[in-house]
Amino acid sequence: MAKIRITVVKQEGSCAAGHKAGQEFLYEGKLPSGLCPSAWHSLFPYLRVLQFGGNFPWEREGMAQIACPDPKNPVVFRLERLKE
């Protein structure tokens, strides 16, 4: 099972969870400590695809960019499958 690095690449407005650009988290099969649960809900399906070797045709191999569900204070996350 691959590990996935989650990086905050952009944050606008006021994030209720306090996320800022440059923050990193490591996904190893469970919710990383400090990651917003609402954002987690959006990220999880993409994490699972990457975790098991899948890709998305609109993204670079092993990567995805996903926004949290708050339209007034969006946070954009980059997911990157790490080499083992």
N, C-alpha and C positions, 0 to 999 in steps of 0.2 A: 504494500500500500504506500503510495507516494505521499510525501509531505508537501504542503502548499504554503507558500509565503503570501500573506495578505498585506498589501501596502496601501495606505491612504495616499492617493495621488492628488486629490483636490477636495477642498472643503469650502463651502460658501455659507454665509450667514452665521447662525449660532447653533452649533451641534449640541443637542441636549446631553449626549454622551461624552462630549469634550474631545472628539476626534480632531486631529490636526494633520495637515499634509506632512508626510514623512514617517508617520507612525507605522510600525510593522508588528505583525502577529504571525504566529506559526500554527497552522492547522495540522493536527495529528490525530484526527478522528473525533474530536469533541470541540465544543465552543471554547475558543481561546479566552483566557482571562483578560478582562478589560474591553472586550469587543461588544459593541452595542447589540443587544438581543434583537432589535428590530432590523438592523442591518444584516445580522446573522440569518434571519429568515429569508432575505433576498439572496444572500450569497450561497447558502447551503446547496441548492440544486447544482450550481456551477462547480462548487468545490468537489462534489461527488463525481461529476463527470471527469474532471481533471485528475482526481485522486486515482481513478481506475484506468487512466491512460487515454481517455477520450479527448477530443478537441472540438472547437467550434469553427465552422467554415469562414466566419466573418472576423476571426481573431488570429493572431500569430499562434503557432503550435505551442501547446502547453500553457496558454495564457487566456485571460478574460478580464474585461473591465465591466464592473457592475456598480450601479448607483444605489444608495439606500433609498427607502421609500418616502422620505420627507421631501416633498417638492419645494418647500420654501427655504430649506437649509440643506441642500444636497451634499452628500459626501460620496466621492467616487473612489472605489477600491480596485486595485489591480491584483488579480490572482495569478500566481506563477507556480507551476509544478517544478519542484526542485529535483535535480538529478540525484540519483542514489549512489 
